[in-house]
Amino acid sequence: SDKQFRGFTSIKQITYTNKHTIKVDVNDDLFQLSKARRSLLIDTMQNGVIGTLMDNGLANFSQAAVQKGCKTTIYLNGQVIGRSAANNYRQINWSK
């Protein structure tokens, strides 16, 4: 019921591919959230991925890299529905 985590059930799978790149597969119920809430959800998810990788020694992020985030592509049924902006990985450009 925590509003910060609203929408996390929409995420099916998160894959950290390499070099600060994340692939996110989502369910179609993601569209029940506003674009702003979807973007906040992805930003929160990025923070979780970065923190988990760093805590487990699986990736080395500089402070600048943490602030920039991870290049993220969001898929629904194999189709890209959103991706990080080129100059700011935390800003998501949604196609729908």
N, CA, C and O atoms as a MOPAC input file, in Angstrom:
PM7 MOZYME 1SCF
protein

 N      0.81400 1    -1.20500 1     0.00000 1
 C      0.00000 1     0.00000 1     0.00000 1
 C      0.85100 1     1.25800 1     0.00000 1
 O      0.30400 1     2.35900 1    -0.06900 1
 N      2.17400 1     1.13400 1     0.07500 1
 C      3.06900 1     2.29100 1     0.05800 1
 C      3.06200 1     2.91100 1    -1.33800 1
 O      3.39600 1     2.24200 1    -2.31600 1
 N      2.68400 1     4.18400 1    -1.43400 1
 C      2.56500 1     4.83800 1    -2.73100 1
 C      3.87700 1     4.85000 1    -3.51600 1
 O      3.86000 1     4.83500 1    -4.74700 1
 N      5.01200 1     4.87600 1    -2.81700 1
 C      6.30800 1     4.88200 1    -3.49600 1
 C      6.47700 1     3.63200 1    -4.35800 1
 O      7.11000 1     3.68500 1    -5.41300 1
 N      5.91700 1     2.51600 1    -3.91600 1
 C      6.10900 1     1.26100 1    -4.62000 1
 C      4.91300 1     0.86300 1    -5.48400 1
 O      4.87100 1    -0.24000 1    -6.02900 1
 N      3.94900 1     1.76300 1    -5.60400 1
 C      2.78800 1     1.49200 1    -6.44300 1
 C      3.24000 1     1.24800 1    -7.88100 1
 O      3.96200 1     2.06800 1    -8.44900 1
 N      2.83700 1     0.17100 1    -8.45400 1
 C      3.19500 1    -0.13700 1    -9.83300 1
 C      4.27000 1    -1.19800 1    -9.97100 1
 O      4.47500 1    -1.72100 1   -11.06600 1
 N      4.96500 1    -1.53100 1    -8.88400 1
 C      6.03100 1    -2.52200 1    -8.99500 1
 C      5.51600 1    -3.87800 1    -9.44500 1
 O      6.27800 1    -4.66100 1   -10.01200 1
 N      4.25500 1    -4.17700 1    -9.21100 1
 C      3.70700 1    -5.44400 1    -9.69500 1
 C      3.60000 1    -5.44900 1   -11.22100 1
 O      3.39300 1    -6.50300 1   -11.82300 1
 N      3.73700 1    -4.28600 1   -11.84300 1
 C      3.70700 1    -4.18900 1   -13.30300 1
 C      5.01100 1    -4.65200 1   -13.93700 1
 O      5.05900 1    -4.89600 1   -15.14200 1
 N      6.06000 1    -4.77500 1   -13.14500 1
 C      7.35900 1    -5.17700 1   -13.67100 1
 C      7.46500 1    -6.69800 1   -13.62500 1
 O      7.38400 1    -7.30400 1   -12.55600 1
 N      7.64700 1    -7.31100 1   -14.79900 1
 C      7.79300 1    -8.77300 1   -14.88100 1
 C      9.22700 1    -9.19800 1   -14.63400 1
 O      9.48700 1   -10.13200 1   -13.87500 1
 N     10.15800 1    -8.50500 1   -15.28300 1
 C     11.55300 1    -8.92700 1   -15.19400 1
 C     12.46800 1    -7.73100 1   -15.41100 1
 O     12.18700 1    -6.84800 1   -16.22200 1
 N     13.56900 1    -7.72600 1   -14.66600 1
 C     14.60700 1    -6.70700 1   -14.80500 1
 C     15.89700 1    -7.44400 1   -15.16000 1
 O     16.29500 1    -8.38700 1   -14.47600 1
 N     16.53800 1    -7.00400 1   -16.23200 1
 C     17.79200 1    -7.62100 1   -16.65600 1
 C     18.85200 1    -6.54100 1   -16.76200 1
 O     18.70900 1    -5.58800 1   -17.52700 1
 N     19.92500 1    -6.69900 1   -15.98100 1
 C     21.07600 1    -5.80200 1   -16.10000 1
 C     21.98200 1    -6.44000 1   -17.14300 1
 O     22.58300 1    -7.48400 1   -16.89100 1
 N     22.08200 1    -5.82100 1   -18.30500 1
 C     22.82400 1    -6.45500 1   -19.38500 1
 C     24.33000 1    -6.26000 1   -19.22600 1
 O     25.08000 1    -7.23500 1   -19.24600 1
 N     24.76400 1    -5.06300 1   -19.07500 1
 C     26.16100 1    -4.71500 1   -18.80900 1
 C     26.34000 1    -3.22200 1   -19.04200 1
 O     25.46700 1    -2.55100 1   -19.59400 1
 N     27.46700 1    -2.72800 1   -18.61900 1
 C     27.81400 1    -1.31700 1   -18.85400 1
 C     26.66100 1    -0.36200 1   -18.55500 1
 O     26.32500 1     0.50300 1   -19.36400 1
 N     26.06600 1    -0.53500 1   -17.38000 1
 C     25.01900 1     0.36900 1   -16.90000 1
 C     23.79200 1     0.39700 1   -17.80900 1
 O     23.22600 1     1.46000 1   -18.06300 1
 N     23.38600 1    -0.76800 1   -18.29300 1
 C     22.21900 1    -0.88500 1   -19.16400 1
 C     21.23000 1    -1.87400 1   -18.56000 1
 O     21.59800 1    -2.97700 1   -18.15600 1
 N     19.95400 1    -1.45400 1   -18.50600 1
 C     18.89000 1    -2.27700 1   -17.92600 1
 C     17.80000 1    -2.50300 1   -18.97000 1
 O     17.41200 1    -1.58700 1   -19.69500 1
 N     17.31800 1    -3.73400 1   -19.03000 1
 C     16.15000 1    -4.08800 1   -19.83700 1
 C     15.03700 1    -4.42500 1   -18.85200 1
 O     15.23300 1    -5.22000 1   -17.93300 1
 N     13.87200 1    -3.82000 1   -19.04700 1
 C     12.74000 1    -4.04000 1   -18.15300 1
 C     11.55100 1    -4.55000 1   -18.97200 1
 O     11.10500 1    -3.89000 1   -19.91200 1
 N     11.04700 1    -5.72300 1   -18.60700 1
 C      9.83100 1    -6.25600 1   -19.21200 1
 C      8.68100 1    -5.97500 1   -18.26400 1
 O      8.77000 1    -6.24600 1   -17.06700 1
 N      7.59200 1    -5.42600 1   -18.80900 1
 C      6.46100 1    -5.02300 1   -17.98000 1
 C      5.16800 1    -5.67900 1   -18.45200 1
 O      5.08100 1    -6.19700 1   -19.56500 1
 N      4.16900 1    -5.64500 1   -17.57600 1
 C      2.80200 1    -6.07000 1   -17.89500 1
 C      2.02500 1    -4.86700 1   -18.42300 1
 O      2.42400 1    -3.72400 1   -18.20400 1
 N      0.92100 1    -5.12200 1   -19.11600 1
 C      0.14000 1    -4.01400 1   -19.66300 1
 C     -0.57400 1    -3.19100 1   -18.60200 1
 O     -1.07000 1    -2.10500 1   -18.90300 1
 N     -0.63900 1    -3.68200 1   -17.36100 1
 C     -1.26500 1    -2.87100 1   -16.31100 1
 C     -0.40600 1    -1.65500 1   -15.94700 1
 O     -0.83600 1    -0.80100 1   -15.17200 1
 N      0.79100 1    -1.57900 1   -16.50000 1
 C      1.63400 1    -0.39500 1   -16.30000 1
 C      0.91000 1     0.86700 1   -16.78800 1
 O      1.11800 1     1.95500 1   -16.25200 1
 N      0.06300 1     0.70900 1   -17.80500 1
 C     -0.63100 1     1.86200 1   -18.37200 1
 C     -1.76600 1     2.37400 1   -17.49600 1
 O     -2.41200 1     3.36700 1   -17.83300 1
 N     -2.01200 1     1.70300 1   -16.37600 1
 C     -2.97400 1     2.22600 1   -15.40100 1
 C     -2.33400 1     3.36900 1   -14.61000 1
 O     -3.02700 1     4.11300 1   -13.91600 1
 N     -1.01700 1     3.50200 1   -14.71700 1
 C     -0.28700 1     4.57500 1   -14.04100 1
 C     -0.09500 1     5.74900 1   -14.99200 1
 O      0.01100 1     5.55900 1   -16.20400 1
 N     -0.05100 1     6.95200 1   -14.45000 1
 C      0.24100 1     8.12900 1   -15.26900 1
 C      1.68400 1     8.05500 1   -15.75000 1
 O      2.48600 1     7.30500 1   -15.19300 1
 N      2.02200 1     8.83000 1   -16.78400 1
 C      3.41100 1     8.84700 1   -17.27100 1
 C      4.37000 1     9.27700 1   -16.16400 1
 O      5.46700 1     8.73000 1   -16.04700 1
 N      3.97100 1    10.23700 1   -15.36400 1
 C      4.83300 1    10.70000 1   -14.26600 1
 C      5.07000 1     9.58000 1   -13.26400 1
 O      6.19700 1     9.40200 1   -12.80200 1
 N      4.03700 1     8.82200 1   -12.91900 1
 C      4.16200 1     7.71700 1   -11.96300 1
 C      5.00400 1     6.59500 1   -12.56800 1
 O      5.80400 1     5.97800 1   -11.86500 1
 N      4.83000 1     6.32100 1   -13.88000 1
 C      5.65400 1     5.30500 1   -14.55300 1
 C      7.12200 1     5.69400 1   -14.50400 1
 O      7.98600 1     4.86400 1   -14.22000 1
 N      7.39500 1     6.95900 1   -14.78400 1
 C      8.78300 1     7.44200 1   -14.77600 1
 C      9.38200 1     7.35300 1   -13.37900 1
 O     10.54500 1     6.97800 1   -13.22700 1
 N      8.60200 1     7.69500 1   -12.36200 1
 C      9.06400 1     7.58300 1   -10.97500 1
 C      9.33000 1     6.12000 1   -10.62400 1
 O     10.31000 1     5.81000 1    -9.94600 1
 N      8.47500 1     5.23800 1   -11.07400 1
 C      8.65400 1     3.80400 1   -10.85200 1
 C      9.98300 1     3.32800 1   -11.44600 1
 O     10.72700 1     2.60000 1   -10.79100 1
 N     10.27900 1     3.73000 1   -12.66700 1
 C     11.52500 1     3.31300 1   -13.32400 1
 C     12.73000 1     3.92300 1   -12.61500 1
 O     13.75200 1     3.25500 1   -12.46100 1
 N     12.63000 1     5.16600 1   -12.18600 1
 C     13.72700 1     5.80700 1   -11.45300 1
 C     14.00000 1     5.06600 1   -10.13900 1
 O     15.15400 1     4.81200 1    -9.79300 1
 N     12.94400 1     4.72400 1    -9.42000 1
 C     13.08900 1     3.98100 1    -8.16900 1
 C     13.70500 1     2.61200 1    -8.43800 1
 O     14.56000 1     2.15100 1    -7.68100 1
 N     13.27000 1     1.96400 1    -9.52100 1
 C     13.81800 1     0.66900 1    -9.89900 1
 C     15.30800 1     0.78900 1   -10.24000 1
 O     16.10100 1    -0.06700 1    -9.84800 1
 N     15.69300 1     1.84900 1   -10.96900 1
 C     17.10500 1     2.06700 1   -11.28500 1
 C     17.93000 1     2.18200 1   -10.00500 1
 O     19.00000 1     1.58300 1    -9.89500 1
 N     17.43300 1     2.95000 1    -9.04500 1
 C     18.14500 1     3.09300 1    -7.77100 1
 C     18.33300 1     1.74400 1    -7.09400 1
 O     19.40400 1     1.45500 1    -6.55900 1
 N     17.29700 1     0.92300 1    -7.11800 1
 C     17.38100 1    -0.40200 1    -6.51700 1
 C     18.40000 1    -1.28700 1    -7.21100 1
 O     19.16000 1    -1.99700 1    -6.55200 1
 N     18.41900 1    -1.24900 1    -8.53500 1
 C     19.38800 1    -2.04900 1    -9.30000 1
 C     20.81400 1    -1.58700 1    -8.99700 1
 O     21.69100 1    -2.40600 1    -8.72200 1
 N     21.04100 1    -0.28300 1    -9.04800 1
 C     22.37800 1     0.25300 1    -8.77600 1
 C     22.82900 1    -0.12400 1    -7.36900 1
 O     23.95200 1    -0.59200 1    -7.18000 1
 N     21.95600 1     0.07900 1    -6.38100 1
 C     22.29400 1    -0.25600 1    -5.00200 1
 C     22.60700 1    -1.73100 1    -4.81700 1
 O     23.56700 1    -2.08900 1    -4.13400 1
 N     21.79600 1    -2.58600 1    -5.42700 1
 C     22.00400 1    -4.03100 1    -5.31400 1
 C     23.32500 1    -4.44500 1    -5.95200 1
 O     24.07500 1    -5.23000 1    -5.37200 1
 N     23.61100 1    -3.92700 1    -7.13200 1
 C     24.86100 1    -4.26900 1    -7.81500 1
 C     26.07100 1    -3.81200 1    -7.01100 1
 O     27.04600 1    -4.55000 1    -6.86900 1
 N     26.00500 1    -2.60100 1    -6.48900 1
 C     27.12100 1    -2.06900 1    -5.70700 1
 C     27.29000 1    -2.83800 1    -4.39800 1
 O     28.41300 1    -3.15900 1    -4.01000 1
 N     26.18700 1    -3.13300 1    -3.71800 1
 C     26.25400 1    -3.86400 1    -2.44800 1
 C     26.86800 1    -5.24900 1    -2.60700 1
 O     27.51000 1    -5.76300 1    -1.69100 1
 N     26.66600 1    -5.84600 1    -3.77200 1
 C     27.15700 1    -7.19200 1    -4.01400 1
 C     28.46600 1    -7.22600 1    -4.80700 1
 O     28.92700 1    -8.29700 1    -5.20000 1
 N     29.06400 1    -6.05100 1    -5.04100 1
 C     30.33700 1    -5.98100 1    -5.74200 1
 C     30.26200 1    -6.41900 1    -7.19600 1
 O     31.26800 1    -6.84100 1    -7.76700 1
 N     29.08700 1    -6.32500 1    -7.80200 1
 C     28.91200 1    -6.78100 1    -9.17500 1
 C     29.12200 1    -5.68700 1   -10.21100 1
 O     29.27300 1    -5.97500 1   -11.39800 1
 N     29.13200 1    -4.43000 1    -9.76800 1
 C     29.35400 1    -3.30800 1   -10.68300 1
 C     29.92500 1    -2.15400 1    -9.88600 1
 O     29.61300 1    -1.96900 1    -8.71000 1
 N     30.75700 1    -1.39000 1   -10.54500 1
 C     31.38000 1    -0.23800 1    -9.91400 1
 C     30.79500 1     1.02900 1   -10.54000 1
 O     31.00800 1     1.29600 1   -11.72300 1
 N     30.07600 1     1.78700 1    -9.76100 1
 C     29.47000 1     3.02900 1   -10.23100 1
 C     30.16400 1     4.20400 1    -9.54200 1
 O     30.28200 1     4.22900 1    -8.31700 1
 N     30.61400 1     5.16000 1   -10.32200 1
 C     31.10900 1     6.40300 1    -9.73900 1
 C     29.90300 1     7.20800 1    -9.26800 1
 O     28.76600 1     6.88600 1    -9.61100 1
 N     30.14600 1     8.24000 1    -8.49200 1
 C     29.04100 1     9.08600 1    -8.03000 1
 C     28.31300 1     9.70300 1    -9.22200 1
 O     27.08600 1     9.80900 1    -9.21200 1
 N     29.06200 1    10.11000 1   -10.25000 1
 C     28.43900 1    10.68900 1   -11.44800 1
 C     27.55700 1     9.66400 1   -12.15400 1
 O     26.48200 1    10.00100 1   -12.65000 1
 N     28.01700 1     8.39800 1   -12.20000 1
 C     27.23500 1     7.34000 1   -12.84200 1
 C     25.96500 1     7.05000 1   -12.05600 1
 O     24.91800 1     6.78800 1   -12.64800 1
 N     26.04500 1     7.09300 1   -10.73200 1
 C     24.85600 1     6.88000 1    -9.89600 1
 C     23.83700 1     7.97700 1   -10.18800 1
 O     22.64600 1     7.70000 1   -10.33400 1
 N     24.30000 1     9.21500 1   -10.27300 1
 C     23.39000 1    10.33100 1   -10.53800 1
 C     22.77700 1    10.23500 1   -11.93100 1
 O     21.60700 1    10.56500 1   -12.12500 1
 N     23.57300 1     9.78100 1   -12.90100 1
 C     23.07300 1     9.67200 1   -14.27500 1
 C     22.07800 1     8.53400 1   -14.41600 1
 O     21.14400 1     8.61800 1   -15.21300 1
 N     22.27300 1     7.46800 1   -13.64300 1
 C     21.38600 1     6.30800 1   -13.72300 1
 C     21.88000 1     5.30700 1   -14.73800 1
 O     23.00900 1     5.40400 1   -15.21900 1
 N     21.04700 1     4.35300 1   -15.06400 1
 C     21.36900 1     3.30700 1   -16.03100 1
 C     20.53300 1     3.50900 1   -17.28800 1
 O     19.35200 1     3.84800 1   -17.21300 1
 N     21.15200 1     3.29900 1   -18.43200 1
 C     20.40200 1     3.35700 1   -19.68600 1
 C     19.34400 1     2.26000 1   -19.60900 1
 O     19.66700 1     1.09100 1   -19.39700 1
 N     18.09400 1     2.63800 1   -19.78000 1
 C     16.98400 1     1.72300 1   -19.55200 1
 C     16.07700 1     1.66500 1   -20.77300 1
 O     15.72700 1     2.69000 1   -21.35700 1
 N     15.70600 1     0.44900 1   -21.14400 1
 C     14.72900 1     0.23300 1   -22.20200 1
 C     13.60600 1    -0.60000 1   -21.61700 1
 O     13.84800 1    -1.61900 1   -20.97000 1
 N     12.36400 1    -0.15800 1   -21.84800 1
 C     11.19600 1    -0.81400 1   -21.28300 1
 C     10.41800 1    -1.50000 1   -22.41100 1
 O     10.11400 1    -0.89000 1   -23.43600 1
 N     10.10500 1    -2.77600 1   -22.19800 1
 C      9.42400 1    -3.59800 1   -23.19800 1
 C      8.08000 1    -4.09100 1   -22.68400 1
 O      7.93300 1    -4.43200 1   -21.51100 1
 N      7.11000 1    -4.12200 1   -23.57900 1
 C      5.81800 1    -4.75400 1   -23.33300 1
 C      5.59400 1    -5.72900 1   -24.47200 1
 O      5.50400 1    -5.32100 1   -25.63000 1
 N      5.50300 1    -7.00800 1   -24.15600 1
 C      5.30500 1    -8.05500 1   -25.17300 1
 C      6.32800 1    -7.96200 1   -26.30200 1
 O      5.98200 1    -8.13200 1   -27.47100 1
 N      7.57900 1    -7.69300 1   -25.95800 1
 C      8.65800 1    -7.64200 1   -26.94300 1
 C      8.77900 1    -6.33600 1   -27.69900 1
 O      9.69500 1    -6.17900 1   -28.50700 1
 N      7.88200 1    -5.39500 1   -27.45800 1
 C      7.90700 1    -4.09900 1   -28.14100 1
 C      8.41800 1    -3.02100 1   -27.19300 1
 O      8.03500 1    -2.98700 1   -26.02300 1
 N      9.27900 1    -2.14600 1   -27.69100 1
 C      9.79300 1    -1.05200 1   -26.87100 1
 C      8.68300 1    -0.02800 1   -26.65800 1
 O      8.08200 1     0.46700 1   -27.61100 1
 N      8.42300 1     0.28200 1   -25.37600 1
 C      7.39800 1     1.28900 1   -25.05800 1
 C      8.00300 1     2.49900 1   -24.35200 1
 O      7.32200 1     3.50200 1   -24.13700 1
 N      9.26900 1     2.40600 1   -23.99700 1
 C      9.93600 1     3.52200 1   -23.34200 1
 C     11.42700 1     3.29500 1   -23.29100 1
 O     11.89900 1     2.15800 1   -23.28300 1
 N     12.16400 1     4.39100 1   -23.25800 1
 C     13.61700 1     4.29100 1   -23.14100 1
 C     14.16800 1     5.56700 1   -22.53000 1
 O     13.53200 1     6.62100 1   -22.54500 1
 N     15.36700 1     5.43200 1   -21.99600 1
 C     16.03900 1     6.57300 1   -21.39000 1
 C     16.39300 1     7.61400 1   -22.44600 1
 O     16.69700 1     7.28600 1   -23.59300 1
 N     16.34700 1     8.86600 1   -22.03300 1
 C     16.81900 1     9.94200 1   -22.89800 1
 C     18.33300 1     9.81400 1   -23.04200 1
 O     19.00400 1     9.32900 1   -22.13100 1
 N     18.85900 1    10.23500 1   -24.15500 1
 C     20.29100 1    10.08300 1   -24.43500 1
 C     21.16700 1    10.85900 1   -23.44900 1
 O     22.25100 1    10.39800 1   -23.09200 1
 N     20.71600 1    12.01100 1   -23.01600 1
 C     21.54500 1    12.85000 1   -22.14500 1
 C     21.24100 1    12.68300 1   -20.65500 1
 O     21.97800 1    13.19800 1   -19.81400 1
 N     20.16700 1    11.97000 1   -20.32300 1
 C     19.78600 1    11.76900 1   -18.92500 1
 C     19.04900 1    10.44400 1   -18.82000 1
 O     17.86600 1    10.36100 1   -19.15000 1
 N     19.74600 1     9.40100 1   -18.36100 1
 C     19.15800 1     8.07100 1   -18.31700 1
 C     17.98700 1     7.97000 1   -17.35200 1
 O     17.21000 1     7.01900 1   -17.43700 1
 N     17.84000 1     8.91100 1   -16.44900 1
 C     16.71800 1     8.88000 1   -15.51000 1
 C     15.43700 1     9.44500 1   -16.13000 1
 O     14.34300 1     9.21300 1   -15.61400 1
 N     15.56700 1    10.17200 1   -17.21200 1
 C     14.39400 1    10.69600 1   -17.92400 1
 C     13.94100 1     9.64700 1   -18.92300 1
 O     14.71000 1     9.24500 1   -19.79600 1
 N     12.70000 1     9.20000 1   -18.80200 1
 C     12.16400 1     8.16600 1   -19.68900 1
 C     11.28100 1     8.81300 1   -20.73600 1
 O     10.38800 1     9.59800 1   -20.41600 1
 N     11.53800 1     8.47700 1   -21.98700 1
 C     10.69400 1     8.89900 1   -23.09700 1
 C      9.76100 1     7.72900 1   -23.41800 1
 O     10.20300 1     6.66700 1   -23.85700 1
 N      8.46400 1     7.94500 1   -23.19000 1
 C      7.46300 1     6.90900 1   -23.40600 1
 C      6.89700 1     7.01700 1   -24.80900 1
 O      6.64500 1     8.11800 1   -25.30000 1
 N      6.69800 1     5.88200 1   -25.45300 1
 C      6.12500 1     5.90300 1   -26.80600 1
 C      4.59900 1     5.87300 1   -26.77500 1
 O      3.95500 1     6.10400 1   -27.79900 1
 N      4.01400 1     5.59000 1   -25.61000 1
 C      2.55000 1     5.58200 1   -25.47000 1
 C      2.15600 1     6.50600 1   -24.34300 1
 O      0.97000 1     6.65200 1   -24.05000 1

